[in-house]
Amino acid sequence: MSEGNHLTSKSNKSPKKKWAIVFGTVMAVAVAAVSIQFLKSKDTQAASERNAPTANSGQPAASPKMARVGNAFITKDELKQECLERYGKDVLETLINRKVIETACEQKGVQVTEAEVNEEIVTIAKRFQLEPDSWLQMLQAERGLTPLQYKRDVIWPMIALRKLAGDSIQLTEADIQEAFVRDYGPRVKARLIMCNKQREASQIWSKVKETPSEFGRYAREYSVEPNSKALDGQIPPISKYSGNEEIWKAAFNLKEGEVSGIIQLSDLDQSKYCILLCEGFTQPRTTNIEDVRQDLVDHLKEEKTQKMVAEVFEKIKREIAVDNYVTGVQTGGITPASGTAPTRQAGSGVQQAIGR
């Protein structure tokens, strides 16, 4: 249930709090989608040269020694093998997603230059009144993300997917008005009880309807939602047009001190049943939309862009065939014409992938 705060240079929040929000939204798209199109690692080339057969002997060069324990050595090959067995699946999945975006860019003729990446970093840093170098230092200190990783793993895919999605963001006045109500309008202060089964919800509803003053105790005893359960059912204030539609519609139909009916949440894998207690309403943060119109427009464009980018990424993952020989999973390759993926020969699994 979003608080609807905007990220602008006018905000009085500290830079650390503000960049954490935007970093989270950027990572929501980029964590599984990175390309190395313009940032090839020099270490890869160096490693290939070190491990290449020597011209004179015709034999492979010995694996470099990484550590000595007594009279024994741990070689680079041993270290690589151990890392592959421990982390190979996760790293491979990240590499696959990188290649998916890179392949889609090649197919569509989309290019992202290093200058564009650097310009995007400057733009983001200015939003929080920071110099680019300070912004990158903060990312490394707070998130352990080096400048190279940030460029390659966050900024490049964000720009690439945005280009693949196209510049077709359209905002209507109705969109802006709805966002204004959501982010700046009154909110319902409420407590919640959540149940897995309708029968249980009915039994609890009968109790709280009879004694609303005991709502907190019933939430603590019966609710299956752990965060609010620990707070006697207390949840963040509910804003209109935000979060689950069934929840906010029910909340705004209540009067202070009133208990809702049983609300079925049908958009989850397993249906949940909720009961709300209205404890009042907050005051609007502002009543003049013109004071915050530009903030709303910027925020809505960002929201719509993120949604479009996520949809594009899911689309290209469906279209590009991937055979993961480590997990034995085949994905993608679904053509729009047939709606099905072609039959492909599965790999021989982990042992083949790690060279055993």
C-alpha positions in Angstrom: 0.0 0.0 0.0 2.1 2.7 -1.4 2.7 5.9 0.3 3.0 7.5 -3.1 6.1 9.6 -2.4 7.8 11.2 -5.4 11.5 11.5 -6.0 12.4 15.0 -7.2 15.1 17.5 -6.5 12.6 19.4 -4.4 12.2 16.6 -1.9 13.5 17.2 1.6 14.5 13.6 2.0 18.2 12.7 2.5 20.0 11.6 -0.6 20.6 8.1 0.8 16.8 7.5 1.4 15.9 8.9 -2.0 18.5 7.0 -4.1 17.5 3.8 -2.3 13.9 4.1 -3.7 15.0 4.7 -7.3 17.7 2.1 -7.0 15.1 -0.4 -6.0 12.9 0.3 -9.0 15.8 0.2 -11.4 17.0 -3.1 -10.0 13.5 -4.6 -10.4 14.1 -4.5 -14.2 17.9 -4.9 -14.4 18.8 -7.5 -11.8 18.0 -10.3 -14.3 18.8 -8.5 -17.5 22.3 -7.2 -18.3 24.4 -6.9 -21.4 28.1 -6.8 -22.0 27.8 -5.3 -25.4 30.1 -2.4 -24.9 32.0 -3.4 -21.7 34.0 -6.5 -22.5 36.1 -7.7 -19.6 39.8 -7.6 -20.2 40.2 -10.3 -17.7 38.6 -12.8 -20.1 41.1 -12.1 -22.8 44.0 -12.3 -20.3 42.8 -15.6 -18.9 42.5 -17.1 -22.4 46.1 -16.1 -23.2 47.4 -17.6 -19.9 45.6 -20.9 -20.4 46.4 -21.3 -24.1 48.8 -24.1 -25.2 52.4 -23.0 -25.6 53.8 -22.7 -29.1 56.9 -24.7 -28.3 55.7 -27.6 -26.3 52.3 -28.1 -27.8 50.9 -28.8 -24.3 48.5 -26.7 -22.3 50.1 -24.3 -19.9 49.9 -25.2 -16.3 47.0 -23.7 -14.4 48.2 -20.7 -12.4 48.6 -21.3 -8.7 46.2 -19.3 -6.5 47.4 -20.4 -3.0 49.8 -22.7 -1.3 48.9 -24.8 1.7 52.0 -26.4 3.1 53.6 -28.1 0.2 50.3 -28.3 -1.8 49.0 -25.7 -4.2 45.4 -24.7 -5.1 45.3 -23.9 -8.8 43.1 -21.5 -10.7 41.3 -24.5 -12.4 40.4 -25.9 -8.9 39.1 -22.5 -7.8 37.0 -22.1 -11.0 35.6 -25.6 -10.6 34.6 -25.0 -7.0 33.0 -21.6 -7.9 31.1 -23.2 -10.7 29.7 -26.0 -8.6 28.7 -23.6 -5.8 27.4 -20.6 -7.8 27.3 -21.8 -11.4 23.5 -22.0 -11.6 22.8 -18.5 -10.4 25.6 -16.9 -12.4 24.6 -18.8 -15.5 21.0 -17.6 -15.2 22.2 -14.0 -15.0 24.4 -14.5 -18.0 21.5 -16.1 -19.9 19.4 -13.0 -19.2 22.2 -10.7 -20.3 22.4 -12.6 -23.6 18.6 -12.4 -24.1 18.7 -8.6 -24.0 21.8 -8.4 -26.2 20.2 -10.8 -28.7 17.0 -8.8 -28.8 19.0 -5.6 -29.4 20.9 -7.2 -32.2 17.7 -8.4 -33.8 16.0 -4.9 -33.5 19.1 -2.9 -34.4 19.1 -1.3 -31.0 22.4 0.1 -29.8 23.4 1.7 -26.5 26.6 3.7 -26.4 28.9 4.3 -23.5 28.1 8.0 -23.8 24.4 7.3 -23.3 25.2 5.3 -20.2 27.3 8.0 -18.7 24.7 10.6 -19.5 22.0 8.6 -17.7 24.2 8.4 -14.6 24.6 12.2 -14.7 20.9 12.6 -15.0 20.1 10.3 -12.0 22.8 11.9 -9.9 21.5 15.4 -10.5 18.0 14.2 -9.4 19.5 13.8 -5.9 21.7 16.8 -6.1 24.9 14.8 -6.3 27.9 14.8 -8.6 28.2 11.6 -10.6 31.3 10.5 -8.8 29.6 11.0 -5.4 26.6 9.0 -6.6 28.9 6.1 -7.7 30.8 6.2 -4.5 27.5 6.1 -2.5 26.4 3.0 -4.5 29.6 1.2 -3.9 29.6 2.0 -0.2 25.9 1.3 0.4 25.3 -1.5 -2.1 28.7 -3.0 -2.8 28.1 -2.1 -6.5 31.2 -1.0 -8.4 30.9 1.7 -11.1 31.5 -1.0 -13.8 28.8 -3.2 -12.3 26.4 -0.3 -12.1 26.9 0.6 -15.7 26.8 -2.9 -17.0 24.2 -4.5 -14.7 21.8 -1.6 -14.1 22.1 1.3 -16.5 22.8 -0.5 -19.8 19.9 -2.9 -19.6 17.6 -0.1 -18.4 18.4 2.0 -21.5 18.3 -1.0 -23.8 14.9 -2.2 -22.6 13.6 1.3 -22.8 14.6 1.6 -26.4 13.2 -1.9 -27.2 9.9 -0.8 -25.5 9.8 2.4 -27.6 8.8 5.9 -26.7 5.0 5.6 -26.7 4.2 6.7 -23.2 0.9 8.7 -23.2 -0.6 10.4 -20.2 -4.2 11.6 -19.9 -5.6 14.1 -17.6 -7.6 11.3 -16.0 -4.3 9.5 -15.2 -2.9 12.6 -13.5 -6.0 13.2 -11.5 -6.1 9.6 -10.3 -2.4 9.7 -9.3 -3.1 13.0 -7.4 -5.8 11.3 -5.4 -3.6 8.2 -4.8 -0.5 10.1 -3.7 -1.9 13.2 -2.1 -5.4 12.5 -1.1 -6.9 11.2 2.2 -6.1 7.7 3.3 -7.9 5.2 5.5 -6.2 4.3 8.8 -7.1 0.6 9.3 -6.3 -2.7 10.9 -6.5 -6.0 9.0 -7.1 -9.7 9.7 -6.2 -12.1 6.9 -7.3 -15.8 6.7 -6.6 -18.6 4.4 -10.1 -20.1 4.5 -13.5 -18.5 4.1 -15.0 -20.6 6.9 -12.3 -19.3 9.3 -12.9 -15.7 8.1 -16.6 -16.1 8.7 -16.1 -17.3 12.3 -13.7 -14.4 13.1 -15.9 -11.9 11.4 -18.8 -12.8 13.7 -16.5 -12.2 16.7 -15.1 -8.8 15.6 -18.5 -7.6 14.3 -19.8 -8.2 17.8 -16.9 -6.6 19.6 -14.9 -4.3 17.3 -12.8 -3.2 20.3 -11.2 -6.6 20.4 -10.1 -6.5 16.7 -6.4 -6.1 17.7 -6.5 -9.2 19.9 -8.3 -11.3 17.2 -5.7 -10.1 14.6 -2.8 -11.1 16.9 -4.4 -14.6 17.5 -5.8 -15.5 14.1 -4.3 -13.4 11.2 -2.0 -15.2 8.9 -0.3 -12.0 7.7 2.8 -11.9 9.8 3.8 -8.2 9.6 0.4 -6.8 10.7 -0.3 -9.7 13.0 2.7 -8.6 15.2 1.1 -5.1 15.4 -2.4 -6.2 16.3 -3.5 -5.9 12.7 -2.2 -2.4 12.1 -1.3 -1.6 8.5 0.0 1.5 6.7 -2.8 3.9 5.7 -4.7 2.8 2.6 -4.7 5.1 -0.4 -7.3 5.1 -3.2 -6.1 3.6 -6.5 -3.1 1.9 -4.9 -2.4 -1.7 -4.1 -5.2 -4.3 -4.1 -8.4 -2.8 -5.6 -10.7 -4.9 -3.4 -9.0 -3.7 -0.3 -9.0 0.0 -1.0 -12.6 0.0 -2.3 -13.8 -1.7 0.8 -11.7 0.6 3.0 -13.1 3.8 1.5 -16.7 2.5 2.0 -16.2 2.3 5.8 -16.9 4.8 8.5 -14.6 5.3 11.5 -15.0 2.4 13.9 -16.8 0.2 11.3 -15.8 -3.4 10.4 -15.9 -4.4 6.7 -17.4 -7.5 5.3 -15.2 -10.4 4.3 -13.0 -9.3 1.4 -11.8 -12.1 -1.0 -8.5 -11.4 -2.7 -8.8 -13.3 -5.9 -5.6 -12.3 -7.7 -3.3 -14.5 -5.6 -2.3 -18.1 -6.2 -4.4 -19.1 -3.2 -7.4 -17.1 -2.3 -7.1 -15.0 0.9 -9.9 -13.6 3.0 -9.5 -10.2 4.8 -11.4 -8.2 7.3 -10.8 -4.5 7.9 -11.4 -2.2 10.8 -11.6 1.5 9.9 -9.9 3.7 12.5 -10.3 7.0 10.7 -8.9 9.0 7.8 -5.7 11.1 7.3 -5.7 14.6 6.0 -4.8 15.3 2.3 -1.2 16.2 1.8 -2.3 19.0 -0.5 -5.5 20.0 -2.2 -4.0 22.0 -5.1 -3.0 19.7 -8.0 -1.1 22.4 -9.7 1.4 22.5 -6.9 2.5 19.0 -7.6 1.5 18.5 -11.3 5.1 18.2 -12.7 6.0 15.7 -10.0 3.0 13.6 -10.8 3.7 13.7 -14.6 7.4 12.7 -14.0 6.4 9.9 -11.6 3.6 8.5 -13.9 6.0 8.5 -16.9 8.5 6.5 -14.8 5.8 4.1 -13.6 4.5 3.5 -17.2 8.0 3.1 -18.5 8.9 0.5 -15.9 5.7 -1.4 -16.7 6.4 -1.3 -20.4 10.0 -2.4 -19.9 9.0 -5.3 -17.8 6.5 -6.4 -20.4 9.1 -6.2 -23.2 11.6 -8.2 -21.2 9.0 -11.0 -20.6 8.1 -10.9 -24.3 11.7 -11.3 -25.5 12.3 -14.1 -23.0 9.3 -16.0 -24.6 10.6 -15.4 -28.1 14.3 -16.2 -27.8 15.1 -19.9 -27.4 17.3 -20.8 -24.4 18.7 -24.2 -23.5 20.1 -24.3 -20.0 22.3 -27.4 -19.9 23.0 -27.0 -16.2 19.4 -27.2 -15.1 18.1 -29.0 -18.2 15.4 -26.4 -18.7 14.4 -25.1 -22.1 12.6 -21.8 -22.4 11.5 -19.4 -25.1 11.5 -19.9 -28.8 7.7 -19.3 -29.0 6.8 -17.9 -32.4 3.8 -15.5 -32.6 2.4 -17.5 -35.6 2.2 -20.9 -33.9 2.1 -19.9 -30.2 4.4 -22.9 -29.5 8.1 -23.4 -29.0 10.0 -25.8 -31.3 11.1 -29.2 -29.9 14.8 -29.0 -29.0 17.2 -31.6 -27.7 17.9 -31.2 -24.0 21.5 -31.0 -22.9 23.1 -33.7 -20.7 22.9 -31.7 -17.6 25.3 -30.5 -14.9 28.1 -33.0 -15.6 28.4 -32.0 -19.2 28.2 -28.3 -18.4 31.0 -28.4 -15.8 33.2 -30.7 -17.9 33.0 -33.9 -16.0 
